[in-house]
């Protein structure tokens, strides 16, 4: 898809529509980059993806909400320690819930359930919150990152479980090809690399589409006005 406008006009529309490229899809890329270890190691099955995504929702949204409330009364140098304690509390809550929902899977996931308490995305967003910020701006930012992590987990786990085990959600399904090596972390690196590259390409395509659509709209308005 190409830009159907002069370079100068294209730059103007890029500036006006840069939010589409930066907020809609840059946040997911950043989220994936911060939590690659969880994505690569634990995305072995759809059930594992569901468990880790549920834990991320509880920890991320809970910690960000508390951080929004506490940033107004805590000095900045104290916040990391307090946020760590808050995140750990939500992690313990999430781990208790996961033990009830996925009793066998929690043994397999092991320490990664507990390491989620210090995931990079939660702390990056929490530490970026300032007293002047509004909750309506903070929560969508956290939600975008959480959704991006969940989508990446499920997409990666879908390929790895199907190709590696010949199952979906633990149930055997017909398959033409089985590659057991997709279960090793190295394949996770490769798959996530393609996923990140695809996200960046999609971001650029959406931005170009928005620019062209706005240009057509402006041309139509000018024609009507003339």
TIRO-476656 format. One record per residue (C-alpha): residue in three letters; x, y, z. Coordinates in steps of 0.2 Angstrom, whole numbers, padded with zeros to 4 digits, always signed. Last residue first. Example, Ala and Ser with C-alpha at 12.3 -4.5 7.8 and 13.67 -1.06 7.14 Angstrom:
<pts>
SER+0068-0005+0036 ALA+0062-0022+0039 
</pts>
This chain:
<pts>
UNK-0077+0122-0021 UNK-0083+0117-0004 UNK-0088+0100-0011 UNK-0071+0098-0019 UNK-0062+0103-0003 UNK-0072+0091+0007 UNK-0068+0077-0005 UNK-0050+0080-0005 UNK-0050+0081+0014 UNK-0059+0064+0015 UNK-0047+0056+0002 UNK-0032+0062+0012 UNK-0040+0056+0028 UNK-0042+0039+0020 UNK-0024+0039+0014 UNK-0017+0043+0030 UNK-0027+0030+0040 UNK-0022+0017+0027 UNK-0004+0021+0029 UNK-0005+0020+0048 UNK-0014+0004+0047 UNK+0000-0003+0035 UNK+0014+0003+0046 UNK+0006-0005+0062 UNK+0003-0021+0053 UNK+0022-0022+0048 UNK+0027-0019+0066 UNK+0015-0033+0072 UNK+0022-0045+0059 UNK+0040-0042+0065 UNK+0035-0045+0083 UNK+0026-0061+0078 UNK+0041-0067+0067 UNK+0053-0064+0082 UNK+0040-0073+0094 UNK+0041-0088+0083 UNK+0060-0088+0082 UNK+0062-0086+0101 UNK+0049-0099+0105 UNK+0059-0111+0093 UNK+0074-0109+0104 UNK+0063-0112+0120 UNK+0060-0130+0115 UNK+0042-0136+0112 UNK+0044-0133+0093 UNK+0057-0147+0093 UNK+0043-0160+0093 UNK+0038-0156+0075 UNK+0022-0165+0070 UNK+0014-0163+0053 UNK-0002-0168+0046 UNK-0013-0166+0061 UNK-0030-0172+0067 UNK-0033-0166+0085 UNK-0029-0174+0102 UNK-0036-0164+0116 UNK-0025-0155+0128 UNK-0031-0137+0124 UNK-0027-0141+0106 UNK-0017-0157+0103 UNK-0004-0163+0090 UNK+0010-0161+0103 UNK+0023-0151+0095 UNK+0014-0144+0080 UNK-0002-0141+0088 UNK+0005-0136+0105 UNK+0018-0124+0098 UNK+0007-0116+0085 UNK-0008-0112+0097 UNK+0004-0107+0111 UNK+0012-0094+0100 UNK-0005-0087+0095 UNK-0012-0088+0113 UNK+0003-0080+0122 UNK+0004-0066+0109 UNK-0014-0062+0111 UNK-0013-0063+0130 UNK+0002-0051+0130 UNK-0006-0039+0118 UNK-0022-0039+0129 UNK-0012-0035+0145 UNK-0002-0021+0136 UNK-0018-0013+0130 UNK-0026-0015+0147 UNK-0012-0006+0155 UNK-0013+0009+0144 UNK-0032+0009+0145 UNK-0030+0010+0164 UNK-0019+0025+0164 UNK-0028+0037+0153 UNK-0046+0035+0161 UNK-0037+0035+0178 UNK-0030+0053+0175 UNK-0012+0057+0176 UNK-0007+0073+0187 UNK+0000+0062+0201 UNK+0012+0053+0188 UNK+0012+0035+0182 UNK+0027+0030+0173 UNK+0033+0019+0187 UNK+0017+0009+0186 UNK+0018+0007+0167 UNK+0036+0000+0168 UNK+0033-0010+0183 UNK+0018-0019+0175 UNK+0027-0022+0159 UNK+0043-0029+0166 UNK+0036-0044+0176 UNK+0041-0044+0194 UNK+0026-0053+0201 UNK+0026-0064+0186 UNK+0041-0073+0194 UNK+0030-0082+0205 UNK+0020-0091+0191 UNK+0036-0093+0182 UNK+0043-0103+0196 UNK+0033-0119+0192 UNK+0024-0118+0176 UNK+0023-0137+0176 UNK+0016-0138+0194 UNK+0004-0125+0190 UNK-0003-0135+0175 UNK-0009-0150+0186 UNK-0020-0139+0197 UNK-0026-0128+0183 UNK-0042-0119+0190 UNK-0039-0121+0208 UNK-0020-0119+0207 UNK-0023-0104+0196 UNK-0034-0095+0208 UNK-0021-0097+0222 UNK-0007-0091+0210 UNK-0018-0076+0206 UNK-0020-0071+0224 UNK-0001-0074+0227 UNK+0003-0063+0212 UNK-0009-0049+0218 UNK+0001-0049+0234 UNK+0018-0049+0225 UNK+0012-0035+0214 UNK+0008-0024+0229 UNK+0024-0028+0237 UNK+0034-0024+0222 UNK+0024-0008+0220 UNK+0029-0003+0237 UNK+0047-0006+0234 UNK+0047+0003+0217 UNK+0037+0018+0225 UNK+0048+0023+0239 UNK+0060+0033+0228 UNK+0046+0042+0220 UNK+0039+0049+0236 UNK+0022+0041+0240 UNK+0006+0050+0242 UNK+0000+0054+0225 UNK+0008+0039+0217 UNK-0003+0028+0229 UNK-0019+0029+0219 UNK-0012+0026+0202 UNK-0001+0013+0209 UNK-0016+0003+0216 UNK-0024+0003+0199 UNK-0008-0002+0190 UNK-0005-0016+0203 UNK-0022-0023+0200 UNK-0023-0022+0181 UNK-0005-0029+0179 UNK-0006-0043+0192 UNK-0024-0049+0189 UNK-0023-0048+0170 UNK-0005-0056+0170 UNK-0011-0070+0180 UNK-0026-0073+0168 UNK-0014-0072+0153 UNK-0002-0085+0162 UNK-0016-0097+0165 UNK-0024-0095+0147 UNK-0007-0097+0139 UNK-0003-0113+0149 UNK-0020-0120+0144 UNK-0016-0116+0126 UNK+0000-0125+0127 UNK+0019-0123+0127 UNK+0019-0104+0129 UNK+0028-0104+0146 UNK+0046-0102+0140 UNK+0045-0089+0126 UNK+0031-0078+0132 UNK+0037-0078+0150 UNK+0055-0074+0145 UNK+0048-0061+0132 UNK+0040-0050+0145 UNK+0047-0033+0141 UNK+0048-0035+0122 UNK+0030-0042+0121 UNK+0024-0026+0130 UNK+0034-0015+0119 UNK+0027-0023+0104 UNK+0009-0022+0111 UNK+0012-0003+0115 UNK+0018+0001+0098 UNK+0002-0006+0090 UNK-0013+0006+0095 UNK-0003+0019+0104 UNK+0012+0023+0092 UNK+0005+0019+0074 UNK-0013+0026+0077 UNK-0006+0040+0088 UNK+0005+0046+0073 UNK-0011+0052+0064 UNK-0008+0070+0064 UNK+0011+0069+0062 UNK+0009+0056+0048 UNK-0004+0067+0040 UNK+0009+0082+0039 UNK+0023+0070+0033 UNK+0011+0064+0019 UNK+0007+0082+0014 UNK+0026+0086+0012 UNK+0029+0069+0002 UNK+0015+0073-0011 UNK+0000+0061-0009 UNK-0006+0044-0014 UNK+0004+0034+0000 UNK+0007+0017-0005 UNK+0000+0000+0000 
</pts>
